[in-house]
Amino acid sequence: MYEVVCDKCGQKCEVPFNPTSDKPVYCSECFKSKEGSSDRGNKSQQLDEINEKLDRIMKALHIE
């Protein structure tokens, strides 16, 4: 384990990898809140929209 300082809240924490200076490191609390960010939700929504469009295309082509 490597002791680091969270780039978001400044709290000391440990991570199971040797961090590099080119990527931010987050404590578990900040990482959890980052995981639920709108970016992931947006990607999920985009996939749902693509699947709906594919379903309509397949139906129009009579492919099931």
CHARMM internal coordinates of N, CA and C (Angstrom, degrees):
IC EDIT
DIST 1 N 1 CA 1.4483
DIST 1 CA 1 C 1.5307
ANGL 1 N 1 CA 1 C 108.90
DIST 1 C 2 N 1.3321
ANGL 1 CA 1 C 2 N 114.09
DIHE 1 N 1 CA 1 C 2 N 145.83
DIST 2 N 2 CA 1.4628
ANGL 1 C 2 N 2 CA 120.54
DIHE 1 CA 1 C 2 N 2 CA -178.33
DIST 2 CA 2 C 1.5293
ANGL 2 N 2 CA 2 C 108.71
DIHE 1 C 2 N 2 CA 2 C -118.23
DIST 2 C 3 N 1.3322
ANGL 2 CA 2 C 3 N 116.45
DIHE 2 N 2 CA 2 C 3 N 131.21
DIST 3 N 3 CA 1.4558
ANGL 2 C 3 N 3 CA 121.07
DIHE 2 CA 2 C 3 N 3 CA 178.07
DIST 3 CA 3 C 1.5219
ANGL 3 N 3 CA 3 C 108.94
DIHE 2 C 3 N 3 CA 3 C -83.14
DIST 3 C 4 N 1.3334
ANGL 3 CA 3 C 4 N 115.18
DIHE 3 N 3 CA 3 C 4 N 129.09
DIST 4 N 4 CA 1.4639
ANGL 3 C 4 N 4 CA 121.34
DIHE 3 CA 3 C 4 N 4 CA -178.62
DIST 4 CA 4 C 1.5292
ANGL 4 N 4 CA 4 C 109.46
DIHE 3 C 4 N 4 CA 4 C -138.59
DIST 4 C 5 N 1.3086
ANGL 4 CA 4 C 5 N 115.73
DIHE 4 N 4 CA 4 C 5 N 173.00
DIST 5 N 5 CA 1.4649
ANGL 4 C 5 N 5 CA 122.21
DIHE 4 CA 4 C 5 N 5 CA 173.24
DIST 5 CA 5 C 1.5243
ANGL 5 N 5 CA 5 C 106.79
DIHE 4 C 5 N 5 CA 5 C -112.92
DIST 5 C 6 N 1.3239
ANGL 5 CA 5 C 6 N 116.39
DIHE 5 N 5 CA 5 C 6 N 129.31
DIST 6 N 6 CA 1.4618
ANGL 5 C 6 N 6 CA 122.27
DIHE 5 CA 5 C 6 N 6 CA -179.52
DIST 6 CA 6 C 1.5253
ANGL 6 N 6 CA 6 C 109.52
DIHE 5 C 6 N 6 CA 6 C -60.34
DIST 6 C 7 N 1.3222
ANGL 6 CA 6 C 7 N 116.61
DIHE 6 N 6 CA 6 C 7 N 131.49
DIST 7 N 7 CA 1.4579
ANGL 6 C 7 N 7 CA 121.41
DIHE 6 CA 6 C 7 N 7 CA -179.93
DIST 7 CA 7 C 1.5253
ANGL 7 N 7 CA 7 C 112.43
DIHE 6 C 7 N 7 CA 7 C -72.29
DIST 7 C 8 N 1.3197
ANGL 7 CA 7 C 8 N 117.80
DIHE 7 N 7 CA 7 C 8 N -16.42
DIST 8 N 8 CA 1.4665
ANGL 7 C 8 N 8 CA 119.62
DIHE 7 CA 7 C 8 N 8 CA -178.77
DIST 8 CA 8 C 1.5321
ANGL 8 N 8 CA 8 C 112.03
DIHE 7 C 8 N 8 CA 8 C -95.13
DIST 8 C 9 N 1.3405
ANGL 8 CA 8 C 9 N 116.89
DIHE 8 N 8 CA 8 C 9 N -51.37
DIST 9 N 9 CA 1.4692
ANGL 8 C 9 N 9 CA 119.29
DIHE 8 CA 8 C 9 N 9 CA -173.91
DIST 9 CA 9 C 1.5292
ANGL 9 N 9 CA 9 C 113.87
DIHE 8 C 9 N 9 CA 9 C -106.31
DIST 9 C 10 N 1.3402
ANGL 9 CA 9 C 10 N 118.08
DIHE 9 N 9 CA 9 C 10 N -12.67
DIST 10 N 10 CA 1.4593
ANGL 9 C 10 N 10 CA 121.27
DIHE 9 CA 9 C 10 N 10 CA 178.70
DIST 10 CA 10 C 1.5166
ANGL 10 N 10 CA 10 C 115.01
DIHE 9 C 10 N 10 CA 10 C 82.64
DIST 10 C 11 N 1.3210
ANGL 10 CA 10 C 11 N 117.43
DIHE 10 N 10 CA 10 C 11 N 4.79
DIST 11 N 11 CA 1.4686
ANGL 10 C 11 N 11 CA 122.25
DIHE 10 CA 10 C 11 N 11 CA -179.59
DIST 11 CA 11 C 1.5294
ANGL 11 N 11 CA 11 C 110.33
DIHE 10 C 11 N 11 CA 11 C -76.97
DIST 11 C 12 N 1.3390
ANGL 11 CA 11 C 12 N 116.58
DIHE 11 N 11 CA 11 C 12 N 142.42
DIST 12 N 12 CA 1.4623
ANGL 11 C 12 N 12 CA 120.30
DIHE 11 CA 11 C 12 N 12 CA 175.29
DIST 12 CA 12 C 1.5194
ANGL 12 N 12 CA 12 C 108.25
DIHE 11 C 12 N 12 CA 12 C -73.27
DIST 12 C 13 N 1.3274
ANGL 12 CA 12 C 13 N 116.23
DIHE 12 N 12 CA 12 C 13 N 139.93
DIST 13 N 13 CA 1.4660
ANGL 12 C 13 N 13 CA 121.11
DIHE 12 CA 12 C 13 N 13 CA 179.00
DIST 13 CA 13 C 1.5196
ANGL 13 N 13 CA 13 C 108.98
DIHE 12 C 13 N 13 CA 13 C -154.81
DIST 13 C 14 N 1.3206
ANGL 13 CA 13 C 14 N 116.21
DIHE 13 N 13 CA 13 C 14 N 175.21
DIST 14 N 14 CA 1.4683
ANGL 13 C 14 N 14 CA 121.67
DIHE 13 CA 13 C 14 N 14 CA 177.77
DIST 14 CA 14 C 1.5164
ANGL 14 N 14 CA 14 C 109.22
DIHE 13 C 14 N 14 CA 14 C -120.35
DIST 14 C 15 N 1.3257
ANGL 14 CA 14 C 15 N 114.72
DIHE 14 N 14 CA 14 C 15 N 142.28
DIST 15 N 15 CA 1.4674
ANGL 14 C 15 N 15 CA 120.80
DIHE 14 CA 14 C 15 N 15 CA 177.01
DIST 15 CA 15 C 1.5222
ANGL 15 N 15 CA 15 C 108.44
DIHE 14 C 15 N 15 CA 15 C -127.58
DIST 15 C 16 N 1.3446
ANGL 15 CA 15 C 16 N 117.78
DIHE 15 N 15 CA 15 C 16 N 152.33
DIST 16 N 16 CA 1.4629
ANGL 15 C 16 N 16 CA 121.24
DIHE 15 CA 15 C 16 N 16 CA -176.73
DIST 16 CA 16 C 1.5286
ANGL 16 N 16 CA 16 C 114.31
DIHE 15 C 16 N 16 CA 16 C -84.53
DIST 16 C 17 N 1.3156
ANGL 16 CA 16 C 17 N 117.73
DIHE 16 N 16 CA 16 C 17 N 16.49
DIST 17 N 17 CA 1.4651
ANGL 16 C 17 N 17 CA 120.82
DIHE 16 CA 16 C 17 N 17 CA -179.06
DIST 17 CA 17 C 1.5200
ANGL 17 N 17 CA 17 C 109.23
DIHE 16 C 17 N 17 CA 17 C -139.26
DIST 17 C 18 N 1.3066
ANGL 17 CA 17 C 18 N 116.32
DIHE 17 N 17 CA 17 C 18 N 158.03
DIST 18 N 18 CA 1.4525
ANGL 17 C 18 N 18 CA 121.16
DIHE 17 CA 17 C 18 N 18 CA 177.60
DIST 18 CA 18 C 1.5257
ANGL 18 N 18 CA 18 C 108.03
DIHE 17 C 18 N 18 CA 18 C -83.32
DIST 18 C 19 N 1.3261
ANGL 18 CA 18 C 19 N 117.34
DIHE 18 N 18 CA 18 C 19 N 107.56
DIST 19 N 19 CA 1.4639
ANGL 18 C 19 N 19 CA 119.20
DIHE 18 CA 18 C 19 N 19 CA -175.48
DIST 19 CA 19 C 1.5261
ANGL 19 N 19 CA 19 C 112.34
DIHE 18 C 19 N 19 CA 19 C -68.44
DIST 19 C 20 N 1.3279
ANGL 19 CA 19 C 20 N 114.42
DIHE 19 N 19 CA 19 C 20 N 150.94
DIST 20 N 20 CA 1.4620
ANGL 19 C 20 N 20 CA 120.74
DIHE 19 CA 19 C 20 N 20 CA 175.73
DIST 20 CA 20 C 1.5229
ANGL 20 N 20 CA 20 C 107.44
DIHE 19 C 20 N 20 CA 20 C -109.31
DIST 20 C 21 N 1.2900
ANGL 20 CA 20 C 21 N 116.84
DIHE 20 N 20 CA 20 C 21 N 160.83
DIST 21 N 21 CA 1.4626
ANGL 20 C 21 N 21 CA 120.01
DIHE 20 CA 20 C 21 N 21 CA -175.63
DIST 21 CA 21 C 1.5282
ANGL 21 N 21 CA 21 C 113.08
DIHE 20 C 21 N 21 CA 21 C -76.15
DIST 21 C 22 N 1.3310
ANGL 21 CA 21 C 22 N 118.33
DIHE 21 N 21 CA 21 C 22 N -12.52
DIST 22 N 22 CA 1.4605
ANGL 21 C 22 N 22 CA 119.33
DIHE 21 CA 21 C 22 N 22 CA -176.25
DIST 22 CA 22 C 1.5283
ANGL 22 N 22 CA 22 C 114.00
DIHE 21 C 22 N 22 CA 22 C -87.98
DIST 22 C 23 N 1.3311
ANGL 22 CA 22 C 23 N 118.58
DIHE 22 N 22 CA 22 C 23 N -6.17
DIST 23 N 23 CA 1.4620
ANGL 22 C 23 N 23 CA 120.98
DIHE 22 CA 22 C 23 N 23 CA 179.87
DIST 23 CA 23 C 1.5190
ANGL 23 N 23 CA 23 C 109.87
DIHE 22 C 23 N 23 CA 23 C -128.76
DIST 23 C 24 N 1.3402
ANGL 23 CA 23 C 24 N 116.63
DIHE 23 N 23 CA 23 C 24 N 141.13
DIST 24 N 24 CA 1.4671
ANGL 23 C 24 N 24 CA 119.14
DIHE 23 CA 23 C 24 N 24 CA 178.48
DIST 24 CA 24 C 1.5227
ANGL 24 N 24 CA 24 C 111.37
DIHE 23 C 24 N 24 CA 24 C -70.89
DIST 24 C 25 N 1.3319
ANGL 24 CA 24 C 25 N 116.08
DIHE 24 N 24 CA 24 C 25 N 153.25
DIST 25 N 25 CA 1.4610
ANGL 24 C 25 N 25 CA 122.48
DIHE 24 CA 24 C 25 N 25 CA 178.07
DIST 25 CA 25 C 1.5190
ANGL 25 N 25 CA 25 C 107.16
DIHE 24 C 25 N 25 CA 25 C -122.07
DIST 25 C 26 N 1.3397
ANGL 25 CA 25 C 26 N 116.60
DIHE 25 N 25 CA 25 C 26 N 134.50
DIST 26 N 26 CA 1.4538
ANGL 25 C 26 N 26 CA 121.85
DIHE 25 CA 25 C 26 N 26 CA -177.16
DIST 26 CA 26 C 1.5204
ANGL 26 N 26 CA 26 C 111.02
DIHE 25 C 26 N 26 CA 26 C -121.04
DIST 26 C 27 N 1.3448
ANGL 26 CA 26 C 27 N 115.87
DIHE 26 N 26 CA 26 C 27 N 148.12
DIST 27 N 27 CA 1.4638
ANGL 26 C 27 N 27 CA 119.89
DIHE 26 CA 26 C 27 N 27 CA 171.48
DIST 27 CA 27 C 1.5257
ANGL 27 N 27 CA 27 C 107.33
DIHE 26 C 27 N 27 CA 27 C -69.91
DIST 27 C 28 N 1.3125
ANGL 27 CA 27 C 28 N 116.78
DIHE 27 N 27 CA 27 C 28 N 169.76
DIST 28 N 28 CA 1.4654
ANGL 27 C 28 N 28 CA 119.17
DIHE 27 CA 27 C 28 N 28 CA -175.59
DIST 28 CA 28 C 1.5240
ANGL 28 N 28 CA 28 C 112.20
DIHE 27 C 28 N 28 CA 28 C -62.55
DIST 28 C 29 N 1.3338
ANGL 28 CA 28 C 29 N 118.38
DIHE 28 N 28 CA 28 C 29 N -36.80
DIST 29 N 29 CA 1.4645
ANGL 28 C 29 N 29 CA 120.61
DIHE 28 CA 28 C 29 N 29 CA 179.58
DIST 29 CA 29 C 1.5266
ANGL 29 N 29 CA 29 C 111.48
DIHE 28 C 29 N 29 CA 29 C -65.37
DIST 29 C 30 N 1.3364
ANGL 29 CA 29 C 30 N 116.82
DIHE 29 N 29 CA 29 C 30 N -47.08
DIST 30 N 30 CA 1.4667
ANGL 29 C 30 N 30 CA 119.95
DIHE 29 CA 29 C 30 N 30 CA 179.93
DIST 30 CA 30 C 1.5240
ANGL 30 N 30 CA 30 C 110.90
DIHE 29 C 30 N 30 CA 30 C -67.87
DIST 30 C 31 N 1.3295
ANGL 30 CA 30 C 31 N 117.29
DIHE 30 N 30 CA 30 C 31 N -34.31
DIST 31 N 31 CA 1.4586
ANGL 30 C 31 N 31 CA 120.29
DIHE 30 CA 30 C 31 N 31 CA 178.59
DIST 31 CA 31 C 1.5216
ANGL 31 N 31 CA 31 C 110.30
DIHE 30 C 31 N 31 CA 31 C -65.48
DIST 31 C 32 N 1.3397
ANGL 31 CA 31 C 32 N 116.30
DIHE 31 N 31 CA 31 C 32 N -40.94
DIST 32 N 32 CA 1.4708
ANGL 31 C 32 N 32 CA 120.13
DIHE 31 CA 31 C 32 N 32 CA 178.41
DIST 32 CA 32 C 1.5193
ANGL 32 N 32 CA 32 C 110.83
DIHE 31 C 32 N 32 CA 32 C -62.27
DIST 32 C 33 N 1.3355
ANGL 32 CA 32 C 33 N 117.16
DIHE 32 N 32 CA 32 C 33 N -43.21
DIST 33 N 33 CA 1.4601
ANGL 32 C 33 N 33 CA 119.01
DIHE 32 CA 32 C 33 N 33 CA -179.76
DIST 33 CA 33 C 1.5221
ANGL 33 N 33 CA 33 C 110.64
DIHE 32 C 33 N 33 CA 33 C -69.38
DIST 33 C 34 N 1.3191
ANGL 33 CA 33 C 34 N 117.57
DIHE 33 N 33 CA 33 C 34 N -31.13
DIST 34 N 34 CA 1.4654
ANGL 33 C 34 N 34 CA 122.00
DIHE 33 CA 33 C 34 N 34 CA 176.82
DIST 34 CA 34 C 1.5241
ANGL 34 N 34 CA 34 C 110.30
DIHE 33 C 34 N 34 CA 34 C -69.32
DIST 34 C 35 N 1.3421
ANGL 34 CA 34 C 35 N 117.44
DIHE 34 N 34 CA 34 C 35 N -37.80
DIST 35 N 35 CA 1.4695
ANGL 34 C 35 N 35 CA 122.25
DIHE 34 CA 34 C 35 N 35 CA 179.61
DIST 35 CA 35 C 1.5135
ANGL 35 N 35 CA 35 C 111.39
DIHE 34 C 35 N 35 CA 35 C -58.93
DIST 35 C 36 N 1.3021
ANGL 35 CA 35 C 36 N 116.69
DIHE 35 N 35 CA 35 C 36 N -36.66
DIST 36 N 36 CA 1.4509
ANGL 35 C 36 N 36 CA 120.44
DIHE 35 CA 35 C 36 N 36 CA -178.47
DIST 36 CA 36 C 1.5123
ANGL 36 N 36 CA 36 C 112.82
DIHE 35 C 36 N 36 CA 36 C -87.62
DIST 36 C 37 N 1.2997
ANGL 36 CA 36 C 37 N 116.84
DIHE 36 N 36 CA 36 C 37 N 18.54
DIST 37 N 37 CA 1.4579
ANGL 36 C 37 N 37 CA 120.19
DIHE 36 CA 36 C 37 N 37 CA -176.40
DIST 37 CA 37 C 1.5231
ANGL 37 N 37 CA 37 C 111.27
DIHE 36 C 37 N 37 CA 37 C -67.43
DIST 37 C 38 N 1.3195
ANGL 37 CA 37 C 38 N 115.52
DIHE 37 N 37 CA 37 C 38 N 164.13
DIST 38 N 38 CA 1.4632
ANGL 37 C 38 N 38 CA 120.80
DIHE 37 CA 37 C 38 N 38 CA -177.12
DIST 38 CA 38 C 1.5244
ANGL 38 N 38 CA 38 C 112.07
DIHE 37 C 38 N 38 CA 38 C -65.86
DIST 38 C 39 N 1.3366
ANGL 38 CA 38 C 39 N 117.74
DIHE 38 N 38 CA 38 C 39 N -21.11
DIST 39 N 39 CA 1.4614
ANGL 38 C 39 N 39 CA 119.69
DIHE 38 CA 38 C 39 N 39 CA -179.97
DIST 39 CA 39 C 1.5235
ANGL 39 N 39 CA 39 C 110.71
DIHE 38 C 39 N 39 CA 39 C -61.99
DIST 39 C 40 N 1.3136
ANGL 39 CA 39 C 40 N 116.98
DIHE 39 N 39 CA 39 C 40 N -45.21
DIST 40 N 40 CA 1.4694
ANGL 39 C 40 N 40 CA 119.56
DIHE 39 CA 39 C 40 N 40 CA 178.98
DIST 40 CA 40 C 1.5156
ANGL 40 N 40 CA 40 C 110.63
DIHE 39 C 40 N 40 CA 40 C -67.27
DIST 40 C 41 N 1.3193
ANGL 40 CA 40 C 41 N 116.25
DIHE 40 N 40 CA 40 C 41 N -41.78
DIST 41 N 41 CA 1.4607
ANGL 40 C 41 N 41 CA 119.77
DIHE 40 CA 40 C 41 N 41 CA 178.04
DIST 41 CA 41 C 1.5067
ANGL 41 N 41 CA 41 C 110.92
DIHE 40 C 41 N 41 CA 41 C -62.14
DIST 41 C 42 N 1.3082
ANGL 41 CA 41 C 42 N 117.07
DIHE 41 N 41 CA 41 C 42 N -38.85
DIST 42 N 42 CA 1.4534
ANGL 41 C 42 N 42 CA 122.12
DIHE 41 CA 41 C 42 N 42 CA -179.89
DIST 42 CA 42 C 1.5254
ANGL 42 N 42 CA 42 C 110.14
DIHE 41 C 42 N 42 CA 42 C -65.00
DIST 42 C 43 N 1.3264
ANGL 42 CA 42 C 43 N 117.83
DIHE 42 N 42 CA 42 C 43 N -41.81
DIST 43 N 43 CA 1.4632
ANGL 42 C 43 N 43 CA 121.15
DIHE 42 CA 42 C 43 N 43 CA 178.89
DIST 43 CA 43 C 1.5200
ANGL 43 N 43 CA 43 C 110.63
DIHE 42 C 43 N 43 CA 43 C -64.52
DIST 43 C 44 N 1.3079
ANGL 43 CA 43 C 44 N 116.77
DIHE 43 N 43 CA 43 C 44 N -39.63
DIST 44 N 44 CA 1.4556
ANGL 43 C 44 N 44 CA 120.86
DIHE 43 CA 43 C 44 N 44 CA 178.06
DIST 44 CA 44 C 1.5258
ANGL 44 N 44 CA 44 C 110.17
DIHE 43 C 44 N 44 CA 44 C -63.72
DIST 44 C 45 N 1.3138
ANGL 44 CA 44 C 45 N 116.42
DIHE 44 N 44 CA 44 C 45 N -41.92
DIST 45 N 45 CA 1.4605
ANGL 44 C 45 N 45 CA 120.86
DIHE 44 CA 44 C 45 N 45 CA 178.47
DIST 45 CA 45 C 1.5222
ANGL 45 N 45 CA 45 C 110.60
DIHE 44 C 45 N 45 CA 45 C -64.47
DIST 45 C 46 N 1.3267
ANGL 45 CA 45 C 46 N 116.89
DIHE 45 N 45 CA 45 C 46 N -40.53
DIST 46 N 46 CA 1.4627
ANGL 45 C 46 N 46 CA 120.98
DIHE 45 CA 45 C 46 N 46 CA 178.78
DIST 46 CA 46 C 1.5214
ANGL 46 N 46 CA 46 C 110.73
DIHE 45 C 46 N 46 CA 46 C -62.50
DIST 46 C 47 N 1.3314
ANGL 46 CA 46 C 47 N 117.34
DIHE 46 N 46 CA 46 C 47 N -41.71
DIST 47 N 47 CA 1.4683
ANGL 46 C 47 N 47 CA 120.39
DIHE 46 CA 46 C 47 N 47 CA 178.43
DIST 47 CA 47 C 1.5197
ANGL 47 N 47 CA 47 C 111.10
DIHE 46 C 47 N 47 CA 47 C -63.72
DIST 47 C 48 N 1.3240
ANGL 47 CA 47 C 48 N 116.54
DIHE 47 N 47 CA 47 C 48 N -40.85
DIST 48 N 48 CA 1.4679
ANGL 47 C 48 N 48 CA 120.24
DIHE 47 CA 47 C 48 N 48 CA 177.62
DIST 48 CA 48 C 1.5212
ANGL 48 N 48 CA 48 C 110.87
DIHE 47 C 48 N 48 CA 48 C -60.45
DIST 48 C 49 N 1.3314
ANGL 48 CA 48 C 49 N 116.79
DIHE 48 N 48 CA 48 C 49 N -43.05
DIST 49 N 49 CA 1.4587
ANGL 48 C 49 N 49 CA 120.69
DIHE 48 CA 48 C 49 N 49 CA 179.64
DIST 49 CA 49 C 1.5304
ANGL 49 N 49 CA 49 C 111.30
DIHE 48 C 49 N 49 CA 49 C -65.33
DIST 49 C 50 N 1.3252
ANGL 49 CA 49 C 50 N 117.09
DIHE 49 N 49 CA 49 C 50 N -40.35
DIST 50 N 50 CA 1.4714
ANGL 49 C 50 N 50 CA 121.01
DIHE 49 CA 49 C 50 N 50 CA 177.76
DIST 50 CA 50 C 1.5178
ANGL 50 N 50 CA 50 C 110.22
DIHE 49 C 50 N 50 CA 50 C -63.29
DIST 50 C 51 N 1.3201
ANGL 50 CA 50 C 51 N 117.20
DIHE 50 N 50 CA 50 C 51 N -43.31
DIST 51 N 51 CA 1.4649
ANGL 50 C 51 N 51 CA 120.68
DIHE 50 CA 50 C 51 N 51 CA 179.77
DIST 51 CA 51 C 1.5243
ANGL 51 N 51 CA 51 C 111.50
DIHE 50 C 51 N 51 CA 51 C -62.90
DIST 51 C 52 N 1.3244
ANGL 51 CA 51 C 52 N 116.85
DIHE 51 N 51 CA 51 C 52 N -40.11
DIST 52 N 52 CA 1.4621
ANGL 51 C 52 N 52 CA 120.30
DIHE 51 CA 51 C 52 N 52 CA 177.73
DIST 52 CA 52 C 1.5291
ANGL 52 N 52 CA 52 C 110.94
DIHE 51 C 52 N 52 CA 52 C -62.97
DIST 52 C 53 N 1.3317
ANGL 52 CA 52 C 53 N 116.14
DIHE 52 N 52 CA 52 C 53 N -42.57
DIST 53 N 53 CA 1.4636
ANGL 52 C 53 N 53 CA 120.02
DIHE 52 CA 52 C 53 N 53 CA 178.80
DIST 53 CA 53 C 1.5229
ANGL 53 N 53 CA 53 C 110.96
DIHE 52 C 53 N 53 CA 53 C -64.68
DIST 53 C 54 N 1.3228
ANGL 53 CA 53 C 54 N 117.29
DIHE 53 N 53 CA 53 C 54 N -41.42
DIST 54 N 54 CA 1.4726
ANGL 53 C 54 N 54 CA 120.47
DIHE 53 CA 53 C 54 N 54 CA 178.12
DIST 54 CA 54 C 1.5199
ANGL 54 N 54 CA 54 C 111.01
DIHE 53 C 54 N 54 CA 54 C -63.00
DIST 54 C 55 N 1.3291
ANGL 54 CA 54 C 55 N 116.63
DIHE 54 N 54 CA 54 C 55 N -39.37
DIST 55 N 55 CA 1.4638
ANGL 54 C 55 N 55 CA 119.92
DIHE 54 CA 54 C 55 N 55 CA 177.19
DIST 55 CA 55 C 1.5319
ANGL 55 N 55 CA 55 C 111.23
DIHE 54 C 55 N 55 CA 55 C -60.83
DIST 55 C 56 N 1.3328
ANGL 55 CA 55 C 56 N 116.53
DIHE 55 N 55 CA 55 C 56 N -42.26
DIST 56 N 56 CA 1.4698
ANGL 55 C 56 N 56 CA 119.93
DIHE 55 CA 55 C 56 N 56 CA 179.05
DIST 56 CA 56 C 1.5269
ANGL 56 N 56 CA 56 C 111.26
DIHE 55 C 56 N 56 CA 56 C -66.31
DIST 56 C 57 N 1.3338
ANGL 56 CA 56 C 57 N 116.88
DIHE 56 N 56 CA 56 C 57 N -39.89
DIST 57 N 57 CA 1.4693
ANGL 56 C 57 N 57 CA 120.75
DIHE 56 CA 56 C 57 N 57 CA 178.72
DIST 57 CA 57 C 1.5210
ANGL 57 N 57 CA 57 C 110.09
DIHE 56 C 57 N 57 CA 57 C -63.74
DIST 57 C 58 N 1.3371
ANGL 57 CA 57 C 58 N 116.11
DIHE 57 N 57 CA 57 C 58 N -46.06
DIST 58 N 58 CA 1.4713
ANGL 57 C 58 N 58 CA 119.87
DIHE 57 CA 57 C 58 N 58 CA -179.11
DIST 58 CA 58 C 1.5282
ANGL 58 N 58 CA 58 C 110.52
DIHE 57 C 58 N 58 CA 58 C -63.45
DIST 58 C 59 N 1.3150
ANGL 58 CA 58 C 59 N 116.65
DIHE 58 N 58 CA 58 C 59 N -37.62
DIST 59 N 59 CA 1.4632
ANGL 58 C 59 N 59 CA 120.45
DIHE 58 CA 58 C 59 N 59 CA 178.98
DIST 59 CA 59 C 1.5277
ANGL 59 N 59 CA 59 C 109.54
DIHE 58 C 59 N 59 CA 59 C -66.55
DIST 59 C 60 N 1.3342
ANGL 59 CA 59 C 60 N 117.00
DIHE 59 N 59 CA 59 C 60 N -42.09
DIST 60 N 60 CA 1.4704
ANGL 59 C 60 N 60 CA 121.05
DIHE 59 CA 59 C 60 N 60 CA 179.58
DIST 60 CA 60 C 1.5226
ANGL 60 N 60 CA 60 C 111.06
DIHE 59 C 60 N 60 CA 60 C -64.36
DIST 60 C 61 N 1.3245
ANGL 60 CA 60 C 61 N 117.47
DIHE 60 N 60 CA 60 C 61 N -32.94
DIST 61 N 61 CA 1.4620
ANGL 60 C 61 N 61 CA 121.80
DIHE 60 CA 60 C 61 N 61 CA 178.76
DIST 61 CA 61 C 1.5265
ANGL 61 N 61 CA 61 C 112.23
DIHE 60 C 61 N 61 CA 61 C -89.06
DIST 61 C 62 N 1.3341
ANGL 61 CA 61 C 62 N 115.91
DIHE 61 N 61 CA 61 C 62 N 0.20
DIST 62 N 62 CA 1.4566
ANGL 61 C 62 N 62 CA 122.09
DIHE 61 CA 61 C 62 N 62 CA -179.02
DIST 62 CA 62 C 1.5263
ANGL 62 N 62 CA 62 C 112.07
DIHE 61 C 62 N 62 CA 62 C 61.83
DIST 62 C 63 N 1.3181
ANGL 62 CA 62 C 63 N 115.72
DIHE 62 N 62 CA 62 C 63 N 39.44
DIST 63 N 63 CA 1.4596
ANGL 62 C 63 N 63 CA 122.13
DIHE 62 CA 62 C 63 N 63 CA 176.66
DIST 63 CA 63 C 1.5283
ANGL 63 N 63 CA 63 C 106.91
DIHE 62 C 63 N 63 CA 63 C -108.12
DIST 63 C 64 N 1.3315
ANGL 63 CA 63 C 64 N 115.89
DIHE 63 N 63 CA 63 C 64 N 123.33
DIST 64 N 64 CA 1.4646
ANGL 63 C 64 N 64 CA 118.66
DIHE 63 CA 63 C 64 N 64 CA 178.56
DIST 64 CA 64 C 1.4899
ANGL 64 N 64 CA 64 C 111.49
DIHE 63 C 64 N 64 CA 64 C -135.80
END
COOR INIT
IC SEED 1 N 1 CA 1 C
IC BUILD
